[in-house]
């Protein structure tokens, strides 16, 4: 239907943007990890998915086409709707999520609100052979080290949301778990 939108940001919400395209304003839900979000008045391009339901229609947007493709794969899994898929996409990069699915590691998926162990395992079972991280082995290694860093931050008493936010800020060039943990601790203190 609507594969993408290109226009100016008219307003920002907690989990959505309003994009003005030729005088028509579209409310587009985005994953909460989209840090690259431009400011109000700036131009923005998003890939979109139009979800039709009984009470209306919703547009879901992604900065990269791989995000859209993963979203479309997730909503085909029994018990995963668009809101749950967006929550999953908010806990990590597309490569990290696909690496966790490909390796059969449900922990990253369980960090999203509303996704328990059974749902995470169902996602892995249904998508394991269908998704691959574009970053290959490097993305898989990063996903594993991020899980270790996340668990370390939780054991140190940091709140779950803070730990998730810091993981998204760590320099992706750092691949060693110790280096990533040091960077996370520096970022938390700043």
C-alpha positions in Angstrom: 0.0 0.0 0.0 2.1 2.9 1.3 5.7 1.8 1.1 7.3 5.0 2.2 6.8 8.7 3.1 9.1 11.6 2.5 8.3 15.0 4.0 8.8 17.4 6.9 8.4 16.5 10.5 5.4 18.5 11.9 5.3 17.0 15.4 7.1 14.4 17.6 5.4 12.2 20.1 6.8 9.5 22.5 6.5 6.7 20.0 5.4 8.5 16.8 6.2 11.3 14.4 3.8 13.4 12.3 5.1 13.9 8.8 3.7 16.5 6.5 3.7 15.2 2.9 2.3 17.7 0.4 0.0 19.3 2.9 -1.3 16.0 4.3 0.0 15.1 7.8 0.6 11.4 8.6 1.0 10.0 12.1 3.7 7.3 11.8 4.6 5.0 14.8 8.3 4.4 15.1 10.4 2.1 17.2 11.6 3.9 20.3 15.3 3.2 19.5 15.2 5.4 16.4 17.8 7.9 17.9 18.5 9.4 14.5 15.2 11.1 14.6 15.4 14.6 13.0 13.9 17.6 14.7 10.6 19.3 14.0 10.8 21.1 10.6 13.5 18.8 9.2 13.0 16.5 6.2 12.5 12.8 6.9 12.2 9.6 4.8 10.7 6.5 6.3 9.7 3.0 4.9 6.2 2.3 6.1 3.8 -0.5 6.8 0.0 0.3 6.7 -1.9 -1.9 9.2 -5.6 -2.0 8.8 -7.8 -3.0 11.8 -11.4 -2.8 12.7 -11.1 0.5 14.5 -9.0 2.2 11.9 -5.5 2.2 10.2 -2.0 2.7 11.6 1.2 3.5 9.8 4.4 2.1 11.2 7.7 3.6 10.0 11.4 2.6 9.8 14.6 4.4 8.7 16.0 1.3 7.0 14.2 -1.2 4.8 15.6 -4.1 6.8 13.6 -2.7 9.8 10.4 -2.9 7.7 11.2 -6.4 6.5 11.9 -7.6 10.1 8.7 -6.0 11.3 6.7 -7.7 8.5 8.3 -11.1 9.5 7.5 -10.6 13.2 3.8 -9.8 12.7 3.4 -13.1 10.8 4.3 -15.0 14.0 1.3 -16.2 15.9 0.7 -13.9 18.9 2.8 -11.0 17.7 0.9 -8.0 16.6 2.3 -4.6 15.3 2.6 -3.1 18.8 4.6 -6.1 20.1 6.8 -6.1 16.9 7.5 -2.4 17.5 8.5 -3.1 21.1 10.9 -5.8 19.9 12.4 -3.5 17.4 13.0 -0.9 20.1 15.3 -3.2 22.1 18.2 -3.3 19.6 19.3 -2.8 16.1 17.9 -4.9 13.3 21.2 -6.8 13.1 21.2 -7.5 16.9 17.6 -8.8 16.8 18.1 -11.0 13.7 21.4 -12.3 15.2 19.5 -13.2 18.4 16.8 -15.0 16.4 19.3 -16.8 14.2 21.3 -18.0 17.2 18.2 -19.1 19.1 18.8 -16.6 22.0 15.4 -15.4 23.4 16.9 -13.1 26.0 17.1 -10.0 23.8 13.5 -10.5 22.6 12.3 -10.9 26.2 13.6 -7.4 27.0 10.7 -5.9 25.0 7.5 -5.2 26.9 4.8 -7.8 26.4 7.1 -10.5 25.1 7.6 -13.4 27.5 9.8 -16.5 27.1 7.1 -18.5 25.2 6.5 -15.8 22.7 10.3 -15.2 22.2 10.8 -18.9 21.7 7.9 -19.0 19.2 9.5 -16.1 17.3 12.8 -17.9 17.1 11.2 -21.2 16.0 9.2 -19.5 13.2 11.9 -17.1 12.0 15.2 -18.8 12.7 15.6 -20.0 9.1 14.0 -16.8 7.5 16.1 -14.0 9.0 19.9 -13.3 8.9 21.7 -10.3 10.2 23.3 -8.2 7.4 26.4 -7.8 9.5 26.9 -11.6 9.6 29.2 -13.1 12.3 30.1 -9.6 13.6 26.5 -8.8 14.3 26.0 -12.1 16.1 29.0 -11.5 18.3 27.8 -8.0 19.2 24.3 -9.4 20.1 25.9 -11.9 22.5 28.2 -9.4 24.1 25.3 -6.9 24.5 23.3 -9.5 26.3 26.3 -10.0 28.7 26.6 -6.3 29.2 22.9 -5.9 29.8 22.9 -8.7 32.5 26.0 -7.1 34.1 24.3 -3.7 34.3 21.2 -5.2 35.8 23.3 -7.1 38.4 24.9 -3.8 39.3 21.5 -2.5 40.1 20.8 -0.2 37.1 17.2 0.0 36.0 16.2 -2.1 32.9 15.3 1.0 30.8 18.6 2.7 31.6 20.5 -0.4 30.6 18.6 -0.7 27.4 19.2 2.9 26.5 22.9 2.8 27.2 23.3 -0.4 25.0 22.0 1.6 22.1 24.6 4.3 22.6 27.7 2.0 22.8 30.1 2.5 19.9 29.5 -0.5 17.5 33.2 -0.6 16.8 33.8 -2.0 20.3 33.4 -5.7 20.1 35.0 -7.1 23.3 32.5 -7.6 26.2 34.8 -5.8 28.7 35.3 -2.8 26.4 31.6 -2.6 25.8 30.9 -2.8 29.6 33.4 -0.1 30.3 31.8 2.1 27.7 28.4 1.4 29.1 29.5 2.4 32.6 31.0 5.6 31.3 27.8 6.5 29.4 25.7 5.8 32.5 27.8 8.1 34.6 27.6 11.0 32.1 
